[in-house]
C-alpha cells in the first residue's frame, strides 16, 4: 500500500508540474505571432527584400546618370583643351566666333547644327 501511495504522489507531482493547456497554447500563439511579424519585416521592412530591390533599381539609374555625366565631362575637357590660349585650334575658334558673335563674311554660308 505504501508503494501505491508513492506512485499516486508521483503522478500528482507530474500533473501539477505541467502547465495548463491554455498557458501552453498562449506561448505557441505568441511564438507563431513573433515569427509572422519577423517574416513580414524581412519582406517589407526598411531593410527587407522590397527595400533592397528598390535600392538596386535606384543604383542602376544612378550608374546610368554617372556614365552620361562622365561622357559630358570628357567632351567639355576636350573643348577646353582645344581652346588653350597658347595653342588654340583655329577651326574651333572660328566656329565659336561665328556662333557666339554672329560674324560671317558675305560669301560664307552658315549651316547651323545642334550638338
C-alpha positions, 0 to 999 in steps of 0.5 A, a space after each residue: 500500500 505504501 508503494 501505491 501511495 508513492 506512485 499516486 504522489 508521483 503522478 500528482 507531482 507530474 500533473 501539477 508540474 505541467 502547465 495548463 493547456 491554455 498557458 501552453 497554447 498562449 506561448 505557441 500563439 505568441 511564438 507563431 505571432 513573433 515569427 509572422 511579424 519577423 517574416 513580414 519585416 524581412 519582406 517589407 521592412 526598411 531593410 527587407 527584400 522590397 527595400 533592397 530591390 528598390 535600392 538596386 533599381 535606384 543604383 542602376 539609374 544612378 550608374 546610368 546618370 554617372 556614365 552620361 555625366 562622365 561622357 559630358 565631362 570628357 567632351 567639355 575637357 576636350 573643348 577646353 583643351 582645344 581652346 588653350 590660349 597658347 595653342 588654340 585650334 583655329 577651326 574651333 575658334 572660328 566656329 565659336 566666333 561665328 556662333 557666339 558673335 554672329 560674324 560671317 563674311 558675305 560669301 560664307 554660308 552658315 549651316 547651323 547644327 545642334 550638338 
